Amino acid sequence: MTFNDHIETQEEIEIRHQDTLCTNESKLIHPWWYNLKYTLVGIIFGIVFVKAEIISWFRIQEMFQLTSFFMYGVIGTAVIVGAVSVFIVKKLEMKSIYGEKITFEDKELNKGQIYGALIFGIGWAIAGACPGPLFAQAGSGFSIVIITIVSAIAGTWIYGKFRDKLPH
């Protein structure tokens, strides 16, 4: 049996859908080079992060020490843009660039999300970076961040390995 032949149970689908608000699962298969557009967007995003000082360890420490509003402004702006974008997508019943319907499902709050948020926040405060800026920091020459990247990948792998035993 190949990966595509695997028949998912409803429980498997529900657990996976806990991870995201928008659970479109495209059945389209594209050539590998279709993903290059995401690499380009990632590079542009990284440049913006560097120029805006979002990857600065000092800016992140200022945020956690409550001595500067800068990062709260960045995060707040991102939340507002995201909320408006979701509202527009829902209101206009927009489709993906491949013509597939985009759907959003309500999620229930559970204790696993609280534990995950606490672990994420503690790691963010200690490392001085959340997952997005890690690669921009590495690209800027801060080679020590490789330890944080490896740790983030290991944490993701451990979560995946023990996911069915964790509180959801």
N, CA and C atoms as an extended XYZ file, in Angstrom:
504
Properties=species:S:1:pos:R:3:atomname:S:1:resname:S:1:resid:I:1 pbc="F F F"
N         0.850       -1.180        0.000 N   MET     1
C         0.000        0.000        0.000 CA  MET     1
C         0.894        1.241        0.000 C   MET     1
N         0.639        2.185       -0.890 N   THR     2
C         1.415        3.416       -0.948 CA  THR     2
C         0.773        4.476       -0.055 C   THR     2
N         1.477        5.589        0.099 N   PHE     3
C         0.961        6.681        0.928 CA  PHE     3
C        -0.398        7.148        0.427 C   PHE     3
N        -0.556        7.273       -0.876 N   ASN     4
C        -1.818        7.763       -1.437 CA  ASN     4
C        -2.953        6.766       -1.260 C   ASN     4
N        -2.618        5.476       -1.045 N   ASP     5
C        -3.646        4.460       -0.859 CA  ASP     5
C        -4.163        4.407        0.573 C   ASP     5
N        -3.463        5.094        1.492 N   HIS     6
C        -3.842        5.065        2.902 CA  HIS     6
C        -5.249        5.653        3.076 C   HIS     6
N        -6.108        4.915        3.722 N   ILE     7
C        -7.465        5.392        3.991 CA  ILE     7
C        -7.476        5.958        5.401 C   ILE     7
N        -7.779        7.256        5.497 N   GLU     8
C        -7.745        7.915        6.788 CA  GLU     8
C        -9.042        7.691        7.554 C   GLU     8
N        -8.891        7.542        8.861 N   THR     9
C       -10.060        7.457        9.710 CA  THR     9
C       -10.526        8.868       10.033 C   THR     9
N       -11.749        8.988       10.466 N   GLN    10
C       -12.286       10.298       10.835 CA  GLN    10
C       -11.472       10.886       11.988 C   GLN    10
N       -11.010       10.040       12.905 N   GLU    11
C       -10.217       10.522       14.044 CA  GLU    11
C        -8.900       11.137       13.571 C   GLU    11
N        -8.232       10.498       12.593 N   GLU    12
C        -6.986       11.038       12.047 CA  GLU    12
C        -7.221       12.411       11.419 C   GLU    12
N        -8.294       12.534       10.690 N   ILE    13
C        -8.614       13.809       10.039 CA  ILE    13
C        -8.901       14.879       11.088 C   ILE    13
N        -9.665       14.544       12.134 N   GLU    14
C        -9.997       15.515       13.174 CA  GLU    14
C        -8.765       15.972       13.928 C   GLU    14
N        -7.848       15.055       14.230 N   ILE    15
C        -6.628       15.436       14.938 CA  ILE    15
C        -5.793       16.375       14.085 C   ILE    15
N        -5.641       16.086       12.803 N   ARG    16
C        -4.860       16.932       11.910 CA  ARG    16
C        -5.511       18.305       11.777 C   ARG    16
N        -6.810       18.367       11.774 N   HIS    17
C        -7.507       19.634       11.605 CA  HIS    17
C        -7.424       20.516       12.845 C   HIS    17
N        -6.994       19.957       13.977 N   GLN    18
C        -6.806       20.776       15.168 CA  GLN    18
C        -5.640       21.737       14.990 C   GLN    18
N        -4.762       21.438       14.053 N   ASP    19
C        -3.558       22.230       13.873 CA  ASP    19
C        -3.761       23.497       13.052 C   ASP    19
N        -4.883       23.666       12.428 N   THR    20
C        -5.040       24.794       11.516 CA  THR    20
C        -6.486       25.253       11.450 C   THR    20
N        -6.676       26.502       11.126 N   LEU    21
C        -8.013       27.052       10.981 CA  LEU    21
C        -8.605       26.702        9.626 C   LEU    21
N        -7.786       26.799        8.597 N   CYS    22
C        -8.239       26.525        7.237 CA  CYS    22
C        -7.742       25.135        6.849 C   CYS    22
N        -8.652       24.216        6.628 N   THR    23
C        -8.259       22.817        6.439 CA  THR    23
C        -8.500       22.322        5.026 C   THR    23
N        -8.207       23.154        4.053 N   ASN    24
C        -8.324       22.702        2.671 CA  ASN    24
C        -7.263       21.645        2.422 C   ASN    24
N        -7.657       20.554        1.846 N   GLU    25
C        -6.712       19.488        1.569 CA  GLU    25
C        -6.767       19.191        0.081 C   GLU    25
N        -5.936       19.874       -0.626 N   SER    26
C        -5.921       19.768       -2.074 CA  SER    26
C        -5.498       18.370       -2.512 C   SER    26
N        -6.158       17.880       -3.502 N   LYS    27
C        -5.804       16.590       -4.097 CA  LYS    27
C        -4.987       16.801       -5.368 C   LYS    27
N        -4.715       18.076       -5.686 N   LEU    28
C        -3.939       18.373       -6.877 CA  LEU    28
C        -2.486       17.982       -6.675 C   LEU    28
N        -1.866       17.469       -7.715 N   ILE    29
C        -0.456       17.107       -7.675 CA  ILE    29
C         0.270       17.986       -8.690 C   ILE    29
N         1.282       18.705       -8.193 N   HIS    30
C         2.020       19.632       -9.037 CA  HIS    30
C         3.464       19.169       -9.170 C   HIS    30
N         4.147       19.610      -10.231 N   PRO    31
C         5.582       19.315      -10.344 CA  PRO    31
C         6.346       19.985       -9.206 C   PRO    31
N         7.521       19.484       -8.885 N   TRP    32
C         8.307       19.987       -7.761 CA  TRP    32
C         8.592       21.481       -7.874 C   TRP    32
N         8.778       21.979       -9.066 N   TRP    33
C         9.164       23.378       -9.226 CA  TRP    33
C         8.039       24.347       -8.901 C   TRP    33
N         6.812       23.859       -8.726 N   TYR    34
C         5.719       24.738       -8.303 CA  TYR    34
C         6.006       25.338       -6.924 C   TYR    34
N         6.799       24.640       -6.125 N   ASN    35
C         7.108       25.110       -4.767 CA  ASN    35
C         8.147       26.220       -4.753 C   ASN    35
N         8.784       26.488       -5.872 N   LEU    36
C         9.788       27.550       -5.916 CA  LEU    36
C         9.182       28.917       -5.610 C   LEU    36
N         7.914       29.097       -5.917 N   LYS    37
C         7.272       30.381       -5.618 CA  LYS    37
C         7.239       30.621       -4.110 C   LYS    37
N         7.106       29.564       -3.329 N   TYR    38
C         7.115       29.708       -1.873 CA  TYR    38
C         8.509       30.071       -1.378 C   TYR    38
N         9.528       29.562       -2.033 N   THR    39
C        10.901       29.923       -1.688 CA  THR    39
C        11.126       31.407       -1.947 C   THR    39
N        10.651       31.895       -3.077 N   LEU    40
C        10.788       33.311       -3.403 CA  LEU    40
C        10.065       34.189       -2.379 C   LEU    40
N         8.852       33.822       -2.029 N   VAL    41
C         8.101       34.580       -1.021 CA  VAL    41
C         8.832       34.534        0.320 C   VAL    41
N         9.391       33.388        0.666 N   GLY    42
C        10.142       33.252        1.915 CA  GLY    42
C        11.369       34.143        1.945 C   GLY    42
N        12.070       34.235        0.829 N   ILE    43
C        13.249       35.106        0.752 CA  ILE    43
C        12.837       36.568        0.910 C   ILE    43
N        11.772       36.971        0.238 N   ILE    44
C        11.283       38.353        0.367 CA  ILE    44
C        10.841       38.625        1.803 C   ILE    44
N        10.132       37.668        2.388 N   PHE    45
C         9.678       37.800        3.771 CA  PHE    45
C        10.881       37.950        4.706 C   PHE    45
N        11.917       37.163        4.475 N   GLY    46
C        13.132       37.236        5.290 CA  GLY    46
C        13.807       38.590        5.186 C   GLY    46
N        13.879       39.129        3.972 N   ILE    47
C        14.479       40.454        3.777 CA  ILE    47
C        13.683       41.517        4.540 C   ILE    47
N        12.357       41.426        4.464 N   VAL    48
C        11.506       42.375        5.205 CA  VAL    48
C        11.741       42.230        6.709 C   VAL    48
N        11.841       40.997        7.193 N   PHE    49
C        12.106       40.766        8.628 CA  PHE    49
C        13.425       41.410        9.053 C   PHE    49
N        14.459       41.248        8.241 N   VAL    50
C        15.769       41.812        8.570 CA  VAL    50
C        15.702       43.339        8.564 C   VAL    50
N        15.151       43.915        7.507 N   LYS    51
C        15.089       45.372        7.386 CA  LYS    51
C        14.210       46.011        8.465 C   LYS    51
N        13.172       45.320        8.887 N   ALA    52
C        12.262       45.854        9.904 CA  ALA    52
C        12.737       45.551       11.330 C   ALA    52
N        13.863       44.880       11.450 N   GLU    53
C        14.448       44.502       12.748 CA  GLU    53
C        13.585       43.526       13.530 C   GLU    53
N        12.724       42.800       12.839 N   ILE    54
C        11.872       41.823       13.511 CA  ILE    54
C        12.684       40.624       13.995 C   ILE    54
N        13.828       40.376       13.373 N   ILE    55
C        14.657       39.241       13.793 CA  ILE    55
C        15.640       39.616       14.901 C   ILE    55
N        15.623       40.863       15.317 N   SER    56
C        16.569       41.337       16.321 CA  SER    56
C        16.274       40.729       17.698 C   SER    56
N        17.267       40.058       18.258 N   TRP    57
C        17.138       39.476       19.596 CA  TRP    57
C        16.815       40.586       20.593 C   TRP    57
N        17.416       41.758       20.409 N   PHE    58
C        17.192       42.871       21.326 CA  PHE    58
C        15.749       43.364       21.256 C   PHE    58
N        15.181       43.435       20.054 N   ARG    59
C        13.778       43.846       19.900 CA  ARG    59
C        12.849       42.852       20.604 C   ARG    59
N        13.145       41.571       20.464 N   ILE    60
C        12.308       40.533       21.087 CA  ILE    60
C        12.427       40.605       22.608 C   ILE    60
N        13.636       40.840       23.111 N   GLN    61
C        13.816       40.977       24.556 CA  GLN    61
C        13.094       42.217       25.078 C   GLN    61
N        13.117       43.315       24.310 N   GLU    62
C        12.363       44.510       24.694 CA  GLU    62
C        10.880       44.183       24.840 C   GLU    62
N        10.380       43.366       23.938 N   MET    63
C         8.964       43.000       23.988 CA  MET    63
C         8.665       42.233       25.272 C   MET    63
N         9.479       41.215       25.561 N   PHE    64
C         9.207       40.390       26.743 CA  PHE    64
C         9.478       41.143       28.051 C   PHE    64
N        10.311       42.162       28.002 N   GLN    65
C        10.572       42.975       29.196 CA  GLN    65
C         9.609       44.161       29.303 C   GLN    65
N         8.694       44.266       28.333 N   LEU    66
C         7.690       45.331       28.286 CA  LEU    66
C         8.321       46.724       28.268 C   LEU    66
N         9.459       46.858       27.566 N   THR    67
C        10.121       48.162       27.495 CA  THR    67
C         9.938       48.844       26.141 C   THR    67
N         9.280       48.156       25.189 N   SER    68
C         9.065       48.743       23.873 CA  SER    68
C         7.775       48.194       23.273 C   SER    68
N         7.074       49.067       22.544 N   PHE    69
C         5.827       48.677       21.887 CA  PHE    69
C         6.066       48.118       20.490 C   PHE    69
N         7.268       48.243       19.950 N   PHE    70
C         7.581       47.928       18.558 CA  PHE    70
C         7.054       46.557       18.129 C   PHE    70
N         7.439       45.507       18.798 N   MET    71
C         7.039       44.154       18.394 CA  MET    71
C         5.535       43.937       18.581 C   MET    71
N         4.952       44.548       19.614 N   TYR    72
C         3.499       44.429       19.778 CA  TYR    72
C         2.770       45.083       18.610 C   TYR    72
N         3.330       46.181       18.115 N   GLY    73
C         2.754       46.831       16.941 CA  GLY    73
C         2.837       45.943       15.704 C   GLY    73
N         3.985       45.281       15.524 N   VAL    74
C         4.157       44.379       14.384 CA  VAL    74
C         3.180       43.212       14.483 C   VAL    74
N         3.124       42.585       15.651 N   ILE    75
C         2.245       41.425       15.844 CA  ILE    75
C         0.781       41.846       15.732 C   ILE    75
N         0.428       42.977       16.341 N   GLY    76
C        -0.950       43.473       16.264 CA  GLY    76
C        -1.372       43.772       14.833 C   GLY    76
N        -0.470       44.370       14.063 N   THR    77
C        -0.762       44.639       12.658 CA  THR    77
C        -0.986       43.340       11.895 C   THR    77
N        -0.146       42.335       12.167 N   ALA    78
C        -0.295       41.035       11.501 CA  ALA    78
C        -1.635       40.387       11.853 C   ALA    78
N        -2.049       40.486       13.096 N   VAL    79
C        -3.337       39.915       13.520 CA  VAL    79
C        -4.484       40.625       12.801 C   VAL    79
N        -4.428       41.936       12.730 N   ILE    80
C        -5.491       42.699       12.059 CA  ILE    80
C        -5.536       42.354       10.569 C   ILE    80
N        -4.386       42.330        9.914 N   VAL    81
C        -4.345       41.987        8.484 CA  VAL    81
C        -4.885       40.575        8.270 C   VAL    81
N        -4.496       39.638        9.136 N   GLY    82
C        -4.989       38.262        9.025 CA  GLY    82
C        -6.493       38.175        9.203 C   GLY    82
N        -7.022       38.865       10.217 N   ALA    83
C        -8.462       38.837       10.479 CA  ALA    83
C        -9.252       39.439        9.319 C   ALA    83
N        -8.779       40.563        8.804 N   VAL    84
C        -9.454       41.201        7.667 CA  VAL    84
C        -9.383       40.288        6.442 C   VAL    84
N        -8.238       39.663        6.225 N   SER    85
C        -8.079       38.758        5.075 CA  SER    85
C        -9.033       37.576        5.156 C   SER    85
N        -9.138       36.967        6.334 N   VAL    86
C       -10.062       35.836        6.503 CA  VAL    86
C       -11.498       36.298        6.286 C   VAL    86
N       -11.846       37.474        6.829 N   PHE    87
C       -13.194       38.011        6.639 CA  PHE    87
C       -13.503       38.174        5.147 C   PHE    87
N       -12.557       38.745        4.402 N   ILE    88
C       -12.763       38.969        2.963 CA  ILE    88
C       -12.897       37.642        2.220 C   ILE    88
N       -12.036       36.681        2.538 N   VAL    89
C       -12.096       35.369        1.875 CA  VAL    89
C       -13.453       34.711        2.134 C   VAL    89
N       -13.926       34.787        3.374 N   LYS    90
C       -15.238       34.201        3.710 CA  LYS    90
C       -16.375       34.952        3.019 C   LYS    90
N       -16.339       36.275        3.110 N   LYS    91
C       -17.427       37.100        2.583 CA  LYS    91
C       -17.568       36.956        1.074 C   LYS    91
N       -16.451       36.924        0.373 N   LEU    92
C       -16.484       36.838       -1.082 CA  LEU    92
C       -16.451       35.396       -1.592 C   LEU    92
N       -16.425       34.451       -0.641 N   GLU    93
C       -16.365       33.026       -0.976 CA  GLU    93
C       -15.280       32.770       -2.028 C   GLU    93
N       -14.109       33.265       -1.735 N   MET    94
C       -12.993       33.181       -2.675 CA  MET    94
C       -12.523       31.737       -2.839 C   MET    94
N       -11.878       31.497       -3.946 N   LYS    95
C       -11.309       30.186       -4.245 CA  LYS    95
C        -9.789       30.305       -4.301 C   LYS    95
N        -9.107       29.176       -4.177 N   SER    96
C        -7.650       29.182       -4.278 CA  SER    96
C        -7.244       29.528       -5.707 C   SER    96
N        -5.957       29.746       -5.919 N   ILE    97
C        -5.506       30.086       -7.273 CA  ILE    97
C        -5.721       28.926       -8.238 C   ILE    97
N        -6.012       27.743       -7.714 N   TYR    98
C        -6.294       26.584       -8.557 CA  TYR    98
C        -7.779       26.301       -8.665 C   TYR    98
N        -8.616       27.218       -8.153 N   GLY    99
C       -10.054       27.090       -8.291 CA  GLY    99
C       -10.739       26.259       -7.226 C   GLY    99
N       -10.012       25.855       -6.190 N   GLU   100
C       -10.616       25.051       -5.129 CA  GLU   100
C       -11.281       25.952       -4.085 C   GLU   100
N       -12.380       25.492       -3.525 N   LYS   101
C       -13.106       26.252       -2.509 CA  LYS   101
C       -12.260       26.329       -1.237 C   LYS   101
N       -12.245       27.510       -0.615 N   ILE   102
C       -11.532       27.708        0.648 CA  ILE   102
C       -12.568       27.678        1.765 C   ILE   102
N       -12.358       26.809        2.738 N   THR   103
C       -13.309       26.691        3.844 CA  THR   103
C       -12.596       26.915        5.172 C   THR   103
N       -13.342       27.416        6.132 N   PHE   104
C       -12.844       27.623        7.494 CA  PHE   104
C       -13.773       26.878        8.443 C   PHE   104
N       -13.188       26.233        9.423 N   GLU   105
C       -13.978       25.481       10.391 CA  GLU   105
C       -13.703       26.019       11.787 C   GLU   105
N       -14.738       26.085       12.623 N   ASP   106
C       -14.561       26.495       14.006 CA  ASP   106
C       -13.791       25.413       14.744 C   ASP   106
N       -12.934       25.844       15.665 N   LYS   107
C       -12.136       24.910       16.456 CA  LYS   107
C       -12.494       25.078       17.924 C   LYS   107
N       -12.426       23.984       18.648 N   GLU   108
C       -12.660       24.035       20.086 CA  GLU   108
C       -11.344       24.279       20.804 C   GLU   108
N       -11.365       25.130       21.820 N   LEU   109
C       -10.188       25.354       22.647 CA  LEU   109
C        -9.981       24.129       23.526 C   LEU   109
N        -8.736       23.667       23.617 N   ASN   110
C        -8.448       22.541       24.493 CA  ASN   110
C        -7.161       22.801       25.264 C   ASN   110
N        -6.947       22.040       26.317 N   LYS   111
C        -5.800       22.295       27.198 CA  LYS   111
C        -4.465       22.098       26.503 C   LYS   111
N        -4.409       21.273       25.478 N   GLY   112
C        -3.169       21.083       24.737 CA  GLY   112
C        -2.698       22.373       24.088 C   GLY   112
N        -3.630       23.207       23.663 N   GLN   113
C        -3.268       24.488       23.052 CA  GLN   113
C        -2.644       25.426       24.085 C   GLN   113
N        -3.135       25.368       25.310 N   ILE   114
C        -2.579       26.197       26.386 CA  ILE   114
C        -1.150       25.755       26.683 C   ILE   114
N        -0.934       24.451       26.844 N   TYR   115
C         0.417       23.922       27.101 CA  TYR   115
C         1.352       24.275       25.951 C   TYR   115
N         0.886       24.087       24.733 N   GLY   116
C         1.707       24.396       23.569 CA  GLY   116
C         2.079       25.864       23.498 C   GLY   116
N         1.121       26.739       23.795 N   ALA   117
C         1.382       28.176       23.771 CA  ALA   117
C         2.417       28.562       24.824 C   ALA   117
N         2.311       27.962       25.998 N   LEU   118
C         3.288       28.253       27.058 CA  LEU   118
C         4.688       27.788       26.667 C   LEU   118
N         4.791       26.587       26.132 N   ILE   119
C         6.095       26.070       25.697 CA  ILE   119
C         6.659       26.946       24.581 C   ILE   119
N         5.801       27.309       23.630 N   PHE   120
C         6.219       28.170       22.519 CA  PHE   120
C         6.735       29.508       23.055 C   PHE   120
N         5.975       30.136       23.942 N   GLY   121
C         6.362       31.443       24.484 CA  GLY   121
C         7.652       31.393       25.270 C   GLY   121
N         7.833       30.352       26.063 N   ILE   122
C         9.073       30.215       26.830 CA  ILE   122
C        10.260       30.034       25.880 C   ILE   122
N        10.087       29.191       24.877 N   GLY   123
C        11.153       28.992       23.891 CA  GLY   123
C        11.461       30.272       23.132 C   GLY   123
N        10.428       31.016       22.795 N   TRP   124
C        10.590       32.281       22.082 CA  TRP   124
C        11.394       33.265       22.927 C   TRP   124
N        11.060       33.355       24.224 N   ALA   125
C        11.761       34.284       25.105 CA  ALA   125
C        13.220       33.871       25.310 C   ALA   125
N        13.461       32.586       25.461 N   ILE   126
C        14.830       32.102       25.682 CA  ILE   126
C        15.680       32.262       24.419 C   ILE   126
N        15.148       31.798       23.287 N   ALA   127
C        15.918       31.815       22.039 CA  ALA   127
C        15.957       33.196       21.396 C   ALA   127
N        14.990       34.020       21.687 N   GLY   128
C        14.925       35.333       21.060 CA  GLY   128
C        14.414       35.280       19.637 C   GLY   128
N        13.684       34.212       19.320 N   ALA   129
C        13.146       34.090       17.958 CA  ALA   129
C        12.026       33.072       17.933 C   ALA   129
N        11.030       33.340       17.114 N   CYS   130
C        10.023       32.331       16.836 CA  CYS   130
C        10.407       31.675       15.507 C   CYS   130
N         9.737       30.611       15.094 N   PRO   131
C        10.202       29.841       13.931 CA  PRO   131
C        10.408       30.620       12.636 C   PRO   131
N         9.565       31.579       12.304 N   GLY   132
C         9.713       32.303       11.046 CA  GLY   132
C        11.044       33.026       10.902 C   GLY   132
N        11.409       33.851       11.865 N   PRO   133
C        12.666       34.601       11.755 CA  PRO   133
C        13.939       33.764       11.902 C   PRO   133
N        13.834       32.536       12.343 N   LEU   134
C        15.037       31.724       12.522 CA  LEU   134
C        15.871       31.653       11.246 C   LEU   134
N        15.212       31.423       10.130 N   PHE   135
C        15.940       31.279        8.871 CA  PHE   135
C        16.492       32.622        8.394 C   PHE   135
N        15.775       33.698        8.685 N   ALA   136
C        16.293       35.027        8.350 CA  ALA   136
C        17.519       35.333        9.203 C   ALA   136
N        17.502       34.919       10.474 N   GLN   137
C        18.672       35.112       11.330 CA  GLN   137
C        19.861       34.309       10.808 C   GLN   137
N        19.612       33.059       10.424 N   ALA   138
C        20.686       32.232        9.874 CA  ALA   138
C        21.227       32.855        8.588 C   ALA   138
N        20.333       33.338        7.737 N   GLY   139
C        20.739       33.971        6.491 CA  GLY   139
C        21.484       35.277        6.702 C   GLY   139
N        21.300       35.898        7.858 N   SER   140
C        21.996       37.144        8.180 CA  SER   140
C        23.366       36.892        8.788 C   SER   140
N        23.716       35.615        8.934 N   GLY   141
C        25.045       35.288        9.438 CA  GLY   141
C        25.113       34.931       10.909 C   GLY   141
N        23.987       34.861       11.582 N   PHE   142
C        23.986       34.474       12.990 CA  PHE   142
C        23.972       32.946       13.075 C   PHE   142
N        25.138       32.353       12.898 N   SER   143
C        25.222       30.894       12.771 CA  SER   143
C        24.803       30.151       14.041 C   SER   143
N        24.865       30.789       15.186 N   ILE   144
C        24.476       30.132       16.437 CA  ILE   144
C        23.002       29.720       16.414 C   ILE   144
N        22.202       30.394       15.573 N   VAL   145
C        20.775       30.094       15.484 CA  VAL   145
C        20.534       28.690       14.915 C   VAL   145
N        21.539       28.083       14.318 N   ILE   146
C        21.410       26.715       13.809 CA  ILE   146
C        20.993       25.777       14.948 C   ILE   146
N        21.497       26.035       16.153 N   ILE   147
C        21.111       25.216       17.315 CA  ILE   147
C        19.617       25.343       17.569 C   ILE   147
N        19.092       26.554       17.456 N   THR   148
C        17.660       26.779       17.661 CA  THR   148
C        16.847       26.114       16.557 C   THR   148
N        17.317       26.189       15.315 N   ILE   149
C        16.611       25.548       14.199 CA  ILE   149
C        16.557       24.041       14.409 C   ILE   149
N        17.694       23.441       14.753 N   VAL   150
C        17.730       21.991       14.998 CA  VAL   150
C        16.809       21.634       16.167 C   VAL   150
N        16.799       22.462       17.212 N   SER   151
C        15.927       22.213       18.364 CA  SER   151
C        14.457       22.313       17.974 C   SER   151
N        14.115       23.296       17.133 N   ALA   152
C        12.725       23.443       16.682 CA  ALA   152
C        12.295       22.242       15.847 C   ALA   152
N        13.174       21.777       14.976 N   ILE   153
C        12.859       20.598       14.162 CA  ILE   153
C        12.709       19.373       15.055 C   ILE   153
N        13.601       19.229       16.034 N   ALA   154
C        13.511       18.092       16.959 CA  ALA   154
C        12.217       18.148       17.765 C   ALA   154
N        11.837       19.341       18.220 N   GLY   155
C        10.588       19.491       18.965 CA  GLY   155
C         9.377       19.140       18.120 C   GLY   155
N         9.397       19.539       16.863 N   THR   156
C         8.305       19.199       15.956 CA  THR   156
C         8.239       17.698       15.735 C   THR   156
N         9.399       17.072       15.569 N   TRP   157
C         9.450       15.620       15.371 CA  TRP   157
C         8.922       14.897       16.615 C   TRP   157
N         9.347       15.345       17.798 N   ILE   158
C         8.897       14.718       19.049 CA  ILE   158
C         7.388       14.860       19.195 C   ILE   158
N         6.857       16.049       18.889 N   TYR   159
C         5.407       16.240       18.944 CA  TYR   159
C         4.701       15.251       18.017 C   TYR   159
N         5.178       15.143       16.795 N   GLY   160
C         4.571       14.218       15.841 CA  GLY   160
C         4.644       12.776       16.319 C   GLY   160
N         5.739       12.415       16.951 N   LYS   161
C         5.932       11.043       17.429 CA  LYS   161
C         4.961       10.704       18.563 C   LYS   161
N         4.720       11.665       19.453 N   PHE   162
C         3.896       11.409       20.641 CA  PHE   162
C         2.535       12.096       20.585 C   PHE   162
N         2.167       12.608       19.430 N   ARG   163
C         0.941       13.375       19.272 CA  ARG   163
C        -0.299       12.656       19.795 C   ARG   163
N        -0.440       11.382       19.483 N   ASP   164
C        -1.648       10.663       19.890 CA  ASP   164
C        -1.707       10.426       21.400 C   ASP   164
N        -0.607       10.631       22.108 N   LYS   165
C        -0.588       10.442       23.559 CA  LYS   165
C        -0.698       11.760       24.317 C   LYS   165
N        -0.662       12.869       23.599 N   LEU   166
C        -0.683       14.192       24.227 CA  LEU   166
C        -2.125       14.687       24.414 C   LEU   166
N        -2.312       15.630       25.359 N   PRO   167
C        -3.670       16.150       25.589 CA  PRO   167
C        -4.128       17.045       24.451 C   PRO   167
N        -5.171       16.624       23.781 N   HIS   168
C        -5.764       17.437       22.727 CA  HIS   168
C        -7.124       17.831       23.206 C   HIS   168
